[in-house]
Amino acid sequence: MRDALDVINGKWKLPFIISVTVGNERFTEIQESIPGITPKVLAKELKELEQHQLIKRIIIEDYPVKILDKPEPYADTLTPIIYALKD
C-alpha cells in the first residue's frame, strides 16, 4: 500500500490515472478532463507515470503524428486502492 501511495502521491497523478483509465488517450483530452492542470505539469506527470510503468506512450506514425497515452496493466492494480481512497 505504501509503495502504491508513493507512486500516486501528488496533486495531479491520481486525476491523471483516472482520466486515462476511463478512456482519455490524447494529451488534450487528458488536459481537458483535469481542470486547472497546465500542459507543462501534465507532461511532467506523464513522464513520471511512464517511469513507474503505469502509462505507455504510443506513437502512431501517420500524418499528422498521433500520440496516445494508454494505461499499462499495472495501472489496473491501483483501481482497488483508488476506490478505497475515494470511500
C-alpha positions as CSV (number, residue, x, y, z in Angstrom):
1,M,0.0,0.0,0.0
2,R,2.8,2.4,0.9
3,D,4.6,1.8,-2.5
4,A,1.3,2.5,-4.3
5,L,0.8,5.7,-2.4
6,D,4.3,6.8,-3.2
7,V,3.7,6.3,-6.9
8,I,0.4,8.2,-6.9
9,N,1.5,10.9,-4.4
10,G,0.9,14.4,-5.6
11,K,-1.9,16.7,-6.7
12,W,-2.2,15.6,-10.3
13,K,-1.2,11.9,-10.5
14,L,-4.4,10.4,-9.3
15,P,-6.7,12.6,-11.6
16,F,-4.3,11.7,-14.4
17,I,-4.5,8.0,-13.8
18,I,-8.3,8.2,-13.5
19,S,-8.6,10.2,-16.7
20,V,-6.5,7.7,-18.7
21,T,-8.3,4.6,-17.3
22,V,-11.7,6.0,-18.3
23,G,-10.6,6.3,-21.9
24,N,-8.9,9.7,-22.4
25,E,-5.9,8.9,-24.6
26,R,-4.8,12.1,-26.3
27,F,-2.9,14.8,-24.4
28,T,-5.6,17.4,-25.0
29,E,-8.4,15.1,-23.8
30,I,-6.5,14.4,-20.6
31,Q,-5.8,18.1,-20.1
32,E,-9.5,19.0,-20.6
33,S,-10.6,16.3,-18.2
34,I,-8.4,17.7,-15.3
35,P,-9.4,21.3,-14.5
36,G,-6.6,23.6,-13.7
37,I,-3.6,21.4,-14.9
38,T,-1.2,23.2,-17.2
39,P,0.4,21.5,-20.2
40,K,3.9,21.7,-18.6
41,V,2.7,19.9,-15.4
42,L,0.7,17.4,-17.4
43,A,3.9,16.5,-19.4
44,K,5.9,16.1,-16.2
45,E,3.3,13.9,-14.6
46,L,3.1,11.8,-17.8
47,K,6.9,11.2,-17.8
48,E,6.8,10.2,-14.1
49,L,4.0,7.8,-14.6
50,E,5.8,6.3,-17.7
51,Q,8.8,5.7,-15.5
52,H,6.6,3.9,-13.0
53,Q,5.2,1.8,-15.8
54,L,1.6,2.9,-15.2
55,I,1.2,4.7,-18.6
56,K,2.5,3.7,-22.0
57,R,3.0,6.3,-24.7
58,I,2.2,5.0,-28.2
59,I,3.3,7.0,-31.2
60,I,1.4,6.3,-34.5
61,E,3.5,7.4,-37.5
62,D,0.9,9.0,-39.7
63,Y,0.1,12.4,-40.9
64,P,-0.4,14.1,-38.5
65,V,1.5,12.0,-36.0
66,K,-0.8,10.7,-33.2
67,I,0.5,10.2,-29.7
68,L,-1.7,8.2,-27.4
69,D,-1.3,7.6,-23.7
70,K,-2.7,4.3,-22.5
71,P,-2.8,2.7,-19.1
72,E,-0.5,-0.3,-18.6
73,P,-1.9,-3.5,-16.9
74,Y,0.0,-2.4,-13.8
75,A,-2.3,0.7,-13.5
76,D,-5.3,-1.7,-13.2
77,T,-3.8,-2.9,-9.9
78,L,-4.3,0.6,-8.5
79,T,-8.1,0.6,-9.1
80,P,-9.0,-1.0,-5.7
81,I,-6.7,1.5,-4.0
82,I,-8.3,4.4,-5.8
83,Y,-11.8,3.3,-4.8
84,A,-10.6,2.7,-1.2
85,L,-9.2,6.3,-1.1
86,K,-12.5,7.6,-2.6
87,D,-14.5,5.8,0.1
